[in-house]
């Protein structure tokens, strides 16, 4: 049975077109025209991946609001923005809200499908790590790749999929400096340097909500970041 993909798109013709494209690829596509319809359904049952337009009817930034709400419900749910808005600021905003990808509607259907396949592959790769390597303990940090959970000092830290990969990349090699390209490769995403920086800041804030003194991620100016061993 195909994987469940939620498509939140206010334009009926576009919605049906993408549904047909994804259905032909074997996905079970659940469609929603508004943020409210989607959110009500997601509260009952989460999809395995959500594709969201930014503008939803009268809500100019309804997709951004939905992403923010979805991140509260499901921090690690794979989320892709698919929108006509090609402004760089919108793309950065979407990624900073925790989306895993930001695509514009001028790309081909084949390209959209490829990005969805790639995102599912990231999820599968994390879950299929050998048992002996799917769990990391590094000082006060515990990462469980099977259920994509992060804990600091025994307390759960809710990370998005991209954030989890970034922490995994740093903590798997404590003391090693990782540049932004290495972090992007590890997370299998294409982000600009500012968005990597924003992700690291957001990761720090999430850990600091558990431990105000958290300082395990060190910035190596001009190069990248490293996880401080032994903390």
C-alpha positions as semicolon CSV with decimal commas, in nm:
position;residue;x (nm);y (nm);z (nm)
1;X;0,000;0,000;0,000
2;X;0,138;0,341;-0,093
3;X;0,257;0,596;0,153
4;X;0,015;0,865;0,259
5;X;0,090;1,213;0,130
6;X;-0,122;1,510;0,230
7;X;-0,159;1,784;-0,029
8;X;-0,282;2,123;0,091
9;X;-0,362;2,339;-0,213
10;X;-0,643;2,589;-0,254
11;X;-0,666;2,580;-0,634
12;X;-0,894;2,292;-0,730
13;X;-0,744;2,232;-1,076
14;X;-0,385;2,235;-0,948
15;X;-0,483;2,019;-0,655
16;X;-0,635;1,755;-0,878
17;X;-0,341;1,767;-1,116
18;X;-0,088;1,702;-0,840
19;X;-0,310;1,436;-0,690
20;X;-0,316;1,255;-1,023
21;X;0,063;1,286;-1,060
22;X;0,136;1,150;-0,713
23;X;-0,130;0,880;-0,734
24;X;0,031;0,749;-1,052
25;X;0,350;0,711;-0,849
26;X;0,168;0,490;-0,602
27;X;0,111;0,742;-0,322
28;X;-0,219;0,763;-0,136
29;X;-0,296;1,132;-0,165
30;X;-0,523;1,309;0,082
31;X;-0,620;1,656;-0,040
32;X;-0,727;1,966;0,151
33;X;-0,825;2,309;0,025
34;X;-0,779;2,509;0,344
35;X;-0,551;2,523;0,645
36;X;-0,845;2,454;0,873
37;X;-0,955;2,140;0,688
38;X;-0,600;2,009;0,683
39;X;-0,533;2,084;1,047
40;X;-0,856;1,919;1,159
41;X;-0,761;1,604;0,966
42;X;-0,399;1,607;1,089
43;X;-0,517;1,624;1,448
44;X;-0,701;1,299;1,389
45;X;-0,432;1,128;1,184
46;X;-0,100;1,254;1,058
47;X;0,013;1,187;0,701
48;X;0,359;1,047;0,629
49;X;0,455;1,360;0,436
50;X;0,281;1,695;0,379
51;X;0,301;1,911;0,066
52;X;0,172;2,260;0,140
53;X;0,106;2,572;-0,066
54;X;0,198;2,901;0,101
55;X;-0,111;3,100;0,005
56;X;-0,433;2,923;0,099
57;X;-0,746;3,105;-0,010
58;X;-0,779;3,432;0,180
59;X;-0,485;3,342;0,398
60;X;-0,184;3,490;0,224
61;X;0,052;3,301;0,451
62;X;-0,183;3,022;0,557
63;X;0,074;2,760;0,457
64;X;0,335;2,915;0,685
65;X;0,084;2,911;0,971
66;X;-0,003;2,549;0,896
67;X;0,367;2,452;0,894
68;X;0,413;2,622;1,230
69;X;0,112;2,436;1,372
70;X;0,222;2,106;1,219
71;X;0,564;2,140;1,374
72;X;0,394;2,161;1,714
73;X;0,191;1,849;1,640
74;X;0,466;1,651;1,469
75;X;0,820;1,792;1,493
76;X;0,965;1,534;1,254
77;X;0,693;1,511;0,991
78;X;0,851;1,566;0,647
79;X;0,711;1,891;0,504
80;X;0,756;2,037;0,156
81;X;0,632;2,377;0,045
82;X;0,506;2,379;-0,314
83;X;0,410;2,728;-0,418
84;X;0,408;2,982;-0,699
85;X;0,591;3,225;-0,473
86;X;0,954;3,224;-0,581
87;X;1,074;3,510;-0,365
88;X;1,392;3,419;-0,177
89;X;1,254;3,565;0,145
90;X;0,954;3,329;0,125
91;X;1,183;3,031;0,068
92;X;1,400;3,125;0,364
93;X;1,091;3,182;0,579
94;X;0,952;2,840;0,490
95;X;1,278;2,663;0,565
96;X;1,326;2,855;0,887
97;X;0,981;2,747;1,000
98;X;1,108;2,392;0,978
99;X;1,004;2,278;0,629
100;X;1,237;2,021;0,478
101;X;1,216;2,158;0,125
102;X;1,079;2,458;-0,068
103;X;0,975;2,409;-0,429
104;X;0,814;2,639;-0,681
105;X;0,537;2,532;-0,916
106;X;0,738;2,611;-1,227
107;X;0,938;2,291;-1,183
108;X;0,827;1,975;-1,358
109;X;0,608;1,707;-1,204
110;X;0,900;1,465;-1,240
111;X;1,117;1,700;-1,034
112;X;0,852;1,728;-0,762
113;X;0,819;1,351;-0,743
114;X;1,198;1,315;-0,727
115;X;1,217;1,554;-0,431
116;X;0,941;1,363;-0,250
117;X;1,122;1,035;-0,314
118;X;1,446;1,190;-0,185
119;X;1,277;1,312;0,133
120;X;1,123;0,972;0,202
121;X;1,467;0,821;0,137
122;X;1,613;1,042;0,411
123;X;1,349;0,922;0,654
124;X;1,406;0,560;0,559
125;X;1,783;0,592;0,578
126;X;1,760;0,720;0,931
127;X;1,525;0,444;1,036
128;X;1,724;0,171;0,866
129;X;2,058;0,248;1,022
130;X;2,208;-0,067;1,174
131;X;2,093;-0,105;1,531
132;X;2,442;-0,058;1,665
133;X;2,472;0,282;1,497
134;X;2,114;0,409;1,506
135;X;2,161;0,517;1,867
136;X;2,418;0,768;1,975
137;X;2,513;0,862;2,327
138;X;2,749;1,155;2,350
139;X;2,779;1,304;2,697
140;X;2,433;1,424;2,798
141;X;2,296;1,369;2,447
142;X;2,103;1,062;2,336
143;X;1,987;1,021;1,976
144;X;1,761;0,736;1,871
145;X;1,744;0,703;1,495
146;X;1,475;0,435;1,508
147;X;1,216;0,670;1,647
148;X;1,403;0,992;1,564
149;X;1,410;1,108;1,922
150;X;1,665;1,334;2,082
151;X;1,714;1,363;2,456
152;X;1,938;1,594;2,655
153;X;2,002;1,507;3,018
154;X;1,722;1,253;2,982
155;X;1,465;1,509;2,866
156;X;1,313;1,491;2,517
157;X;1,407;1,768;2,272
158;X;1,164;1,800;1,981
159;X;1,369;1,836;1,663
160;X;1,250;1,851;1,305
161;X;1,382;1,593;1,061
162;X;1,640;1,834;0,924
163;X;1,744;1,946;1,272
164;X;1,779;1,583;1,380
165;X;2,011;1,508;1,088
166;X;2,223;1,813;1,165
167;X;2,262;1,714;1,531
168;X;2,334;1,355;1,426
169;X;2,606;1,475;1,188
170;X;2,774;1,686;1,457
171;X;2,736;1,447;1,751
172;X;2,841;1,137;1,558
173;X;3,188;1,293;1,528
174;X;3,234;1,499;1,846
175;X;3,521;1,742;1,826
176;X;3,528;1,739;1,445
177;X;3,445;2,063;1,268
178;X;3,170;2,026;1,007
179;X;3,134;2,296;0,745
180;X;2,798;2,402;0,607
181;X;2,828;2,189;0,295
182;X;2,901;1,880;0,504
183;X;2,599;1,957;0,719
184;X;2,380;1,998;0,411
185;X;2,511;1,672;0,268
186;X;2,436;1,494;0,595
187;X;2,084;1,633;0,605
188;X;2,043;1,570;0,231
189;X;1,907;1,919;0,180
190;X;2,010;2,220;-0,022
191;X;2,002;2,525;0,199
192;X;2,178;2,858;0,191
193;X;2,436;2,940;0,454
194;X;2,197;3,171;0,640
195;X;1,939;2,895;0,670
196;X;2,198;2,653;0,810
197;X;2,287;2,923;1,063
198;X;1,918;2,966;1,148
199;X;1,877;2,591;1,193
200;X;2,173;2,579;1,431
201;X;2,032;2,873;1,629
202;X;1,695;2,702;1,650
203;X;1,857;2,375;1,761
204;X;2,046;2,560;2,036
205;X;1,727;2,728;2,155
206;X;1,547;2,394;2,175
207;X;1,825;2,241;2,385
208;X;1,841;2,554;2,600
209;X;1,472;2,511;2,680
210;X;1,583;2,191;2,854
211;X;1,918;2,318;2,984
212;X;1,971;2,694;2,996
213;X;2,347;2,634;3,008
214;X;2,357;2,422;2,691
215;X;2,670;2,504;2,490
216;X;2,759;2,176;2,320
217;X;2,751;2,325;1,968
218;X;3,049;2,550;1,908
219;X;3,069;2,792;1,618
220;X;3,403;2,778;1,440
221;X;3,400;3,116;1,267
222;X;3,470;3,106;0,897
223;X;3,428;2,730;0,877
224;X;3,134;2,568;1,052
225;X;3,034;2,400;1,375
226;X;3,145;2,124;1,604
227;X;2,993;1,924;1,887
228;X;3,195;1,964;2,204
229;X;3,284;1,619;2,335
230;X;3,223;1,527;2,695
231;X;2,939;1,770;2,770
